[in-house]
Amino acid sequence: MTEATKQTGQTEQLDLLYSETEEDLRAAVRALLADRAGHQDLLGRIETESPYVPGLWKALAGDMGAAGLLVPEKLGGQGASHREAAVVLEELGRAVTPAPYLTSAVVATETLLALAGESAPATELLSGLASGRTVAVLVLPLSAHPYAAQPTTSSVVGVADAVAADVLLVSRADGLYAVPAAEATVEPQTPLDLTRPLAKVSTEAGSGTRLAGPDEAAAAIRRGLLAGAGLLASEQLGLAEWCLEETVRHTRERHQFNRPVGSFQALKHRMAQLWLDVVGARAAARAAAEALATDSPDAPLTVAVAQAYCSKVAVRAAEECVQLHGGIGMTWEHPAHLALKRAKSDQLALGSAGRHQDAIAALVDLPAPQVEVIGAR
């Protein structure tokens, strides 16, 4: 709450609308992805060794400057905010794009921003991330969330985008370290979502450059995970929007009994309910991005609400997309299965809906209901 609102007693309002600058950014990112990484191109890559499209990261992160949106201009970034980064993630979600944007340009960048000014190595590393020359990944499982202490083991499984990283941010008992990927062992794993590779990462004790002590590292990691969870909601929103639009398009074109299948009342009701869910998800995701951008004291609560809601909407939208496409929705040649797998993976990423609901209960001081066990004394 600003000083002005404190004095007037008014409630500070969240701005959920997209600005002209944000819409221009959306158009540019969507055009780039349509040209370089459309769904059909992606379907041809998921069976290869790497799903990443050659040259896409340079174009998106470096040439367009999307990797530096969260980094202040004085540190070599664009000096934008979480609102603009959220727009990029919406488009990446729509296209189910394999790119380390969430892991590097959001989670790792936010973690380093918390240390900028106090750690020269962290500040130097930020300039590389902002320019897109360097990809950094926080070595934690994709399921790691901001509500608990993080493990400090030398080997971590389920690390997203580690195979694309140049630098690994490793949490150890004595602090946070930046370890060159060449000095670590990165073993690819088989993920559910083939567009977001996972890996087991092992590092040797003492390797890398120390960025911060244990207390500073814990606070920085929590900041990175919180921002990641909040902006993941925008990726889930973009995914849900594409699923709805694709489903409406298909049911208009697919005919049965000499009429579009989308004209049947049962399907109309299902798509109308899904539209309402997507509208709610848009409000929740935009609120989280705005709260993060303004450093609102309610940001943890707003992020938890967004994740608890948007993760479920994305899965439901993807399930409806598969089902209402009929038989073709189940085929490998149609992108519906990519959306469903990304939605299910995102549902567990950076904290499950249940974890975020527990956080909401704690933040608003709402204790969980007590369950009476029959026969207990």
HUJOFEN-V588959 format. One record per backbone hydrogen bond with DSSP energy under -1.0 kcal/mol. CO is the residue of the C=O (numbers start at 1). NH is the residue of the N-H. Records with the same first field share a line. If there is no record, write none. Layout:
CO=NH  NH
This chain:
2=6
3=7
4=8
5=9
19=23
20=24
21=25
22=26
23=27
24=28
25=29
26=30
27=31
28=32
29=33
30=34
31=35
32=36
33=37
38=42
39=43
40=44
42=45  46
45=48
53=56
55=59
56=60
57=61
58=63
59=64
60=66
66=69
68=78
69=80
71=79
72=75  77
73=76
81=85
82=86
83=87
84=88
85=89
86=90
87=91
88=92
89=93
90=94
91=95
92=97
97=99
100=104
102=107
103=108
104=109
106=110
107=111
108=112
109=113
110=114
112=115  116
115=118  119
119=123
120=124
121=125
122=126
123=127
125=129
126=130
127=131
128=134
135=166  167
137=169
138=140
141=144
142=350
154=203
156=201
158=142
161=164
162=165
166=181
167=137
168=179
169=139
170=177
172=175
175=172
176=211  212
177=170
178=209
179=168
180=183
181=184
185=202
187=200
193=196
197=161
198=189
199=159
200=187
201=156
202=185
204=207
209=178
212=176
213=217
214=218
215=219
216=220
217=221
218=222
219=223
220=224
221=225
222=226
223=227
224=228
225=229
226=230
227=231
228=232
231=235
232=236
233=237
234=238
235=239
236=240
237=241
238=242
239=243
240=244
241=245
242=246
243=247
244=248
245=249
246=250
247=251
248=252
249=253
250=254
251=262
254=261
259=256
260=263
261=264
264=268
265=269
266=270
267=271
268=272
269=273
270=274
271=275
272=276
273=277
274=278
275=279
276=280
277=281
278=282
279=283
280=284
281=285
282=286
283=287
284=288
285=289
286=290
287=291
288=292
289=293
290=294
291=296
296=299
298=302
299=303
300=304
301=305
302=306
303=307
304=308
305=309
306=310
307=311
309=313
310=314
311=315
312=316
313=317
314=318
315=319
316=320
317=321
318=322
319=323
320=324
323=326
327=330
328=331
335=339
336=340
337=341
338=342
339=343
340=344
341=345
342=346
343=347
345=348  349
348=351
352=356
353=357
354=358
355=359
356=360
357=361
358=362
359=363
360=364
361=366
373=376
